């Protein structure tokens, strides 16, 4: 099953004023402006570089809808705008005299500031913290003595359990080939290359190597493909 959020409606008081703000001050792209009737238009805008959800600028048509303009979430932050350059886009807010509700702060998830649009809706401007590229390793092992297969696997499980306790380890998977039980594949992921090197020099790995139960047929450093 595949689903995706397509549009989010923002109630506005005037189509043209809303278009001007979002396209000229926030630098959004106007995707569509189609007249549906004498009083209703289908207006979509979207941040530059985005390919998914867009904003539907919906003009309030009655007193109830008009009362929601600028406060669709009861005072909470309504929308979250991610950016690849916080400094650039925050300066754009300042240059366009857009009201800053909360000054920039550095959080665990990234850099964030809160601003108001022309109606008072609250937005988070966020540059997410860049995650460090993980380091992936794949090893193809050959059990040397078939009679010691069970013992070897038990020792590999011990190695895995100890490796998972390393602060720099993300995952450690052991696979055994069905058509050749002497062949073992290790899939390992570490936070970075230094964490991998720390693992190579760890006492538990060196102790396992000293048991001389396997030989390394092939080793690969791989990239993760999302």
C-alpha angles and dihedrals in degrees: 000000000000125000133165138184107247109179138009116202121227114191110228136179097222130019097214095047090050093048091049093052098046097041102036101033103028092030094230120160120249104229101176141359109179125168111231099172140340090285105024132070133177104230123176127181130176137184115264112264094023122120103179131050121025134191120252109211101213119187114224108251102188141020093271093053093042090053089061096056109122095004110062092140103042095255099316124121105279107190135025118214115195120203137185091216116038095178093055096047096041089053088051089057090051093046090052094048092242111166114255110211097180125022119234117287134181112237133176089261097046145281116324142178131174122228138172126236120220091281098046099260109149120237133186115220105204135179102193117226109259112245118226115251109256122235116235128198131183123192129189110206132189119208106229100207117039091202089062096051096113093045091048092052091049089053091048089053089052089050090050093050092051093045092052087060091060111108091227097049121101102175143348120194128183121202129182122205112243095213094044114030091187090067116087127184120203119199112191133177125191132183091246143339092275090057089052091051090049088053092051089055095042119123094234093055092046090049090052092049090052090060087069093212099137142027124219108240096176138355126195136189106210141186122231114241112207 
